[in-house]
Amino acid sequence: MKMHISIRTIFILCLAFIAVGITASAQTSGFRVGAARRDVTPKEPVPMWGYGARHDALSQGSLDPLHADAIVIQADGTKLAIVGLDLGRSPSEASLQRIRELIKTAGIEYSFIAGSHTHHGPVLELTDEPGKGKGRFDAALRYYRQMEDSIVEAILEADRRLEPARMATGAVQLQGFNRNRHTKIEPKSSDRELGVMRFDNAGGRPIAILVNFAAHPTMISAATLKFSADYVGALKATVEKATGAPTVFLNGAAGDQSVNFARRGQAEKDYELYGQALGNEVITLAKNLTPQEVAKPSMQVRETRFKYQPRNDLSNPVVRGLYEKAFFPELIPNYIDEYADGVRPRLTVALLNQEIALVGASGEYFSNHSIRLKERARVKQVFFLGYCNGYHQYFPTIEGVAEGGYGADNQVSPVAVGAGEEIMNTALLWIYQMLGKIK
């Protein structure tokens, strides 16, 4: 049978193809944002992260759920995923790479995946090898794949929800919410900046609110073997109830920053009260922001890994034995593997719309690192994201190491002295290069 196609039919088909092309072009140009959430609470008892004194004690349920909160931003065709996790750290290197490979199927080439640093999340470092987790902690190994899948699902759902967006950013200096727990030298530095990024759709409906603040989520007793997002969960719930916006929390340079909060007679609920109080500050700031259409959307992203010789020697049987006693035997071999080729922290920098910088670093940075970076980077706003895209323990300042103390000593800060300064200088240089001010 012969098929006869009229000129009119051909004309209609051509128009259809043109329409499809225009639609596809519209979906990849402009400025678009989507958000989604998944539960990442372990369903089985597993070792808990954050306090060495717990050793390998297993979890005993949950106080509140742990979430993966994802935002996907598309700026003129380039996609970036930003994920806030109610976990002690970013996923391990193997998990991070699997997540990143899977989200590339949606064209998402870049990502900031950061832990809130709650000390009531699961241990994430174990691996499927004898003496490193396999056999004793198989439930934890099962959880890792579930966690990875949930993070990917949150990102991909956020990507499916992409819609034309408007945005606004702002910051305030908060007094009385955090303090420097390390130095004894006055004045004690603290990054008191509360940063907020607000996204609305074209009709004014909230898409998401991103929150950036530096304070250790360690308000719940180490003796409590239940999972919790700590104050971060209460913060997000408070903001979401008042604004209707999915809320993503990203901790800052909190290596030397503790929560500062006057008790109100309900010690067991202090973390909720603090989260609500900080959440109210977020609400006030967010409501005073007016999202605007992005006239010239753009996104530039750079990432690298550095390499430093460690300040401790985990291959020494005596040193290794001390760490195994302080934590538990299956954990330490995984850190030895991580540092076999030196301490290799990751730096990720994004410049959004030529005015907003996001700097992600894979460790616990002392606050002066972020303070100095913000002072020196001449952009509208800098969001510093700690515990991001990996975890390589503490990054004290040079003067912090000279003073000594927890967070500055080589027991928890194996990276070379001065590494934090070099990494921050690199971030600063990249920002100016992205701005076109340094070739």
HELIX and SHEET records of a PDB file:
HELIX    1   1 ILE A    7  THR A   28  1                                  22    
HELIX    2   2 GLY A   52  ARG A   54  5                                   3    
HELIX    3   3 GLU A   93  ILE A  103  1                                  11    
HELIX    4   4 LYS A  104  ALA A  106  5                                   3    
HELIX    5   5 ASP A  138  ARG A  160  1                                  23    
HELIX    6   6 TYR A  231  THR A  243  1                                  13    
HELIX    7   7 ALA A  267  LYS A  269  5                                   3    
HELIX    8   8 ASP A  270  LYS A  287  1                                  18    
HELIX    9   9 PRO A  317  ALA A  326  1                                  10    
HELIX   10  10 ILE A  332  GLU A  338  1                                   7    
HELIX   11  11 SER A  367  ARG A  376  1                                  10    
HELIX   12  12 ILE A  398  GLU A  403  1                                   6    
HELIX   13  13 ALA A  419  MET A  434  1                                  16    
SHEET    1   A 8 TYR A 110  GLY A 115  0                                        
SHEET    2   A 8 THR A  78  LEU A  85  1                                        
SHEET    3   A 8 HIS A  67  ALA A  75 -1                                        
SHEET    4   A 8 PHE A  31  ASP A  39 -1                                        
SHEET    5   A 8 GLU A 163  GLN A 173 -1                                        
SHEET    6   A 8 GLU A 193  ASN A 201 -1                                        
SHEET    7   A 8 PRO A 206  PHE A 213 -1                                        
SHEET    8   A 8 THR A 247  ASN A 251  1                                        
SHEET    1   B 6 TYR A 110  GLY A 115  0                                        
SHEET    2   B 6 THR A  78  LEU A  85  1                                        
SHEET    3   B 6 HIS A  67  ALA A  75 -1                                        
SHEET    4   B 6 PHE A  31  ASP A  39 -1                                        
SHEET    5   B 6 GLU A 163  GLN A 173 -1                                        
SHEET    6   B 6 GLN A 292  GLU A 293 -1                                        
SHEET    1   C 2 MET A  48  TRP A  49  0                                        
SHEET    2   C 2 GLY A 121  PRO A 122 -1                                        
SHEET    1   D 2 THR A 127  PRO A 130  0                                        
SHEET    2   D 2 GLY A 133  LYS A 134  1                                        
SHEET    1   E 2 ASN A 178  ASN A 180  0                                        
SHEET    2   E 2 GLN A 257  VAL A 259 -1                                        
SHEET    1   F 4 MET A 299  ARG A 305  0                                        
SHEET    2   F 4 ARG A 346  LEU A 352 -1                                        
SHEET    3   F 4 ILE A 356  ALA A 361 -1                                        
SHEET    4   F 4 GLN A 381  LEU A 385  1                                        
SHEET    1   G 2 GLU A 364  TYR A 365  0                                        
SHEET    2   G 2 TYR A 394  PHE A 395  1                                        
END                                                                             
